[in-house]
Amino acid sequence: MARTTVHRRFASRDALVDAMAGWATKQFAAAVEAAHPETTPPLVALYQVTANVLRVKIDWGFAMSRALSSDPEVGRVHAEVEARCDRLFRGAQAAGVLRADVDPDWARRVYYALIHEAAQSHDGDADTLATRLVDTLLRGLGTGKGLA
């Protein structure tokens, strides 16, 4: 896209970045959806969501870092993803993947921090990072059942 086309389509640089954040947010939601977290066994879903989300965050890191957009649609999509992750973590706890005494909300927030760090690390592909991340999460909060 030529610079003049960009300026015709977007009123400012911020408008362009907000549009990119909106697009990346939709990719983020699609990545979670593709793992079918409500119907897949919790351990498998946790790994697949992690790998899918890492692919988006690695490829669209700049736009994902702007996900705190003022666009209400971006906020709505993030709220839906958070609700799905809450259900995934509660399902993982009910299935015995996470210890019964672990606060699922805390586990989800720790998981988000691990995803952020893994995406920033540039220390492997999404599948390798997902395996490392889920293993770290489960050995710290889980019942000792890791991926390996």
Disulfide bonds with the S-S distance in Angstrom:
none
